[in-house]
Amino acid sequence: MQRQALNCINEEKEERLSASPGDEDPQHLYDLHAIERRLQTFQRLPASRAGRAAAVAIALCRDSDGAWCFPLTVRASGLRAHPGQYALPGGHIASGESAWETASRETEEEVGLAAGQWRRHHLLDDYITRSGSLITPVVLVSDTPLAGLQPNPTEVASAFYVRMDALGAVEPLAAYDDTNRAFAIHVAGHLVFAPTGAILLQFWDLVREGRTTRVQDVGEPMFAWA
């Protein structure tokens, strides 16, 4: 897959990674205080069993329109685990690191956003994958203006910013798994599966609707099991 780095607004093509025309655009999605109030009151569920500790980042930056965005990546084809799949920046937690330290470090390593720019963080529910990783999602918040992404080609095939209002409908995909809760979430015209899709669903329901959606039992599609 061709390496590329897209911002929320591509100035050359005037493209926007945003919701479909006519979709509701809640103004509180531009209000960081409103977003963080919902994140701060969220009661997260830690994992109920052990796993290989990892963290991923929903790294929020504001674009020139005032909309909040976060980077999403496509994993490099040469990676042993989950090549070519959509992913949030992240990786396994090193000895002595916290989840937010791992999330900020991996965001810098994978897409070039400086680890020191994140002024606050919030944790969502842990998610344990079939392959045994215990993922802690970390919402990072930055005051720094939106910067161009610099994908690390050893880990990332491509990376782009997604506006928060580009998170869309959930599409049930029960045939992919032995549970009734396998699905993909529509993200700026792409279908994103669990675990990334599950994490984004919980984030979206929380910040948009103020609703707590538990996703620990959301199934992964078979191609993500390894």
C-alpha positions in Angstrom: 0.0 0.0 0.0 1.3 3.4 -0.9 2.7 5.4 1.9 0.9 8.6 2.5 0.1 11.2 5.2 -3.2 13.0 5.1 -4.5 15.7 7.4 -8.2 16.2 8.3 -8.3 18.7 5.5 -6.1 18.1 2.4 -5.4 21.6 1.1 -4.5 20.4 -2.4 -7.6 18.3 -3.0 -10.0 20.0 -0.5 -10.9 16.6 0.8 -12.4 16.2 4.2 -12.5 13.1 6.3 -15.9 13.8 7.8 -19.4 12.5 8.2 -21.6 12.0 5.2 -23.5 15.1 4.0 -26.6 15.6 6.1 -25.2 13.9 9.2 -25.7 15.7 12.4 -22.7 17.7 13.5 -23.1 18.2 17.3 -21.4 21.4 18.4 -20.1 19.8 21.6 -17.7 17.8 19.4 -15.8 21.1 19.0 -15.9 21.8 22.7 -13.0 20.2 24.5 -14.4 20.9 27.9 -17.6 19.1 27.0 -15.6 16.2 25.6 -13.4 15.9 28.6 -16.3 16.2 31.1 -17.6 13.0 29.6 -14.2 11.3 29.6 -13.6 12.3 33.2 -16.9 10.8 34.4 -16.4 7.5 32.6 -16.1 4.5 34.9 -13.7 2.2 33.0 -13.6 -1.5 33.3 -10.1 -3.1 33.7 -9.5 -6.5 32.1 -11.0 -9.5 34.0 -8.0 -11.7 33.1 -4.3 -11.3 32.4 -2.7 -10.7 29.0 0.3 -9.1 27.3 0.0 -5.5 28.3 -0.3 -3.0 25.5 -1.7 0.5 25.0 -3.1 2.4 22.0 -3.7 6.1 21.6 -6.7 8.1 20.4 -4.5 11.2 20.1 -6.7 14.3 19.8 -5.5 17.4 18.0 -7.5 20.3 16.7 -7.6 21.2 13.0 -7.9 24.7 11.5 -11.7 24.5 11.5 -11.7 23.8 15.3 -12.7 20.1 14.8 -11.0 17.5 16.9 -9.1 14.8 15.0 -7.0 11.7 15.7 -4.5 9.7 13.6 -5.4 6.2 12.3 -2.9 4.0 10.6 -2.7 1.0 8.3 -0.1 -1.4 9.6 2.9 -2.2 7.4 2.6 -5.3 5.2 5.9 -6.6 6.5 4.8 -6.8 10.2 4.4 -10.3 11.6 1.2 -9.5 13.5 -1.9 -8.0 11.8 -0.3 -6.6 8.6 -2.4 -4.3 6.5 -5.0 -3.8 9.3 -6.3 -0.5 10.5 -4.9 0.4 13.9 -4.5 3.2 16.4 -0.9 4.1 17.2 0.3 1.8 20.0 2.3 -1.2 21.2 3.3 -3.4 24.1 3.9 -1.6 27.4 7.6 -1.7 28.3 8.8 -2.5 31.8 8.3 0.5 34.1 6.0 2.3 31.7 2.4 3.4 32.3 -0.2 2.9 29.6 -0.3 6.7 28.8 3.5 6.7 28.5 3.4 3.9 26.1 0.6 5.4 24.1 2.4 8.8 23.8 5.8 7.1 22.9 4.3 4.9 20.3 2.4 7.8 18.7 5.7 9.6 18.3 7.5 6.5 16.9 4.7 5.5 14.5 3.4 8.8 13.1 5.8 11.5 14.4 3.6 13.4 16.8 5.9 14.5 19.7 5.4 12.7 22.9 5.7 15.8 25.0 2.7 17.6 23.5 0.0 15.7 25.3 -1.3 17.6 28.3 -3.9 15.2 29.6 -5.0 11.6 29.2 -8.0 9.5 29.9 -8.4 5.7 29.9 -11.2 3.6 28.3 -12.1 0.0 28.9 -9.4 -2.7 28.5 -9.8 -5.0 25.6 -8.3 -8.5 25.4 -7.7 -9.9 21.9 -7.9 -13.5 20.9 -4.1 -13.5 20.4 -3.7 -12.6 24.1 -2.9 -8.9 24.1 -4.5 -6.8 26.9 -5.0 -3.4 25.2 -5.6 -0.2 27.3 -6.9 2.6 25.1 -5.6 6.0 26.1 -7.3 9.3 25.0 -4.5 11.9 24.7 -5.3 15.6 24.4 -3.0 18.2 22.8 -3.1 22.0 22.6 -0.6 21.9 19.7 -2.0 22.8 16.3 -2.5 19.9 13.9 0.9 18.7 12.5 1.6 16.6 9.4 1.9 12.9 10.1 5.3 11.2 9.4 4.6 7.5 9.2 7.4 5.2 10.2 7.6 2.8 7.2 8.8 -0.1 9.2 5.5 -0.1 11.2 3.0 2.0 9.2 2.0 1.7 5.5 -0.1 4.8 5.7 -1.6 7.2 8.2 -4.3 9.8 8.1 -6.3 12.0 10.5 -9.9 11.2 11.2 -12.3 13.9 12.3 -14.4 12.9 15.3 -17.5 13.6 13.2 -16.3 11.0 10.7 -17.1 8.1 13.1 -20.3 6.6 11.8 -22.7 3.7 11.8 -22.0 0.2 13.1 -22.5 -2.7 10.7 -23.2 -6.0 12.4 -21.0 -8.9 11.0 -22.1 -11.9 13.1 -20.8 -14.3 10.5 -17.2 -13.2 11.2 -17.2 -14.7 14.7 -18.9 -17.1 17.0 -20.5 -14.2 19.0 -23.4 -12.0 18.1 -21.4 -8.8 18.7 -18.9 -8.9 15.8 -19.1 -5.7 13.7 -17.3 -3.1 11.8 -17.6 0.7 12.4 -17.7 3.1 9.5 -14.7 5.5 9.8 -14.4 8.2 7.2 -15.5 5.8 4.4 -13.5 2.8 5.8 -14.7 -0.3 7.6 -12.7 -0.8 10.8 -13.1 -4.0 12.8 -12.4 -4.9 16.4 -10.3 -4.4 18.4 -9.7 -0.9 16.9 -13.4 -0.7 15.8 -14.6 -1.7 19.3 -12.4 0.9 21.0 -13.6 3.6 18.6 -17.2 2.6 19.2 -16.9 3.1 22.9 -15.1 6.4 22.5 -17.7 7.7 20.0 -20.7 6.7 22.1 -19.2 8.3 25.1 -18.1 11.6 23.7 -21.1 12.1 21.3 -24.0 10.6 23.2 -22.7 10.5 26.8 -23.5 6.8 26.7 -21.3 4.0 28.2 -21.0 1.1 25.7 -19.1 -1.9 27.0 -17.1 -3.6 24.3 -15.0 -6.2 26.1 -17.1 -9.0 24.5 -17.2 -7.6 21.0 -15.8 -10.2 18.6 -12.9 -9.8 16.3 -13.2 -11.0 12.6 -11.3 -14.2 11.9 -8.6 -12.5 9.9 -7.6 -10.6 13.1 -7.4 -13.7 15.4 -3.7 -14.4 14.8 
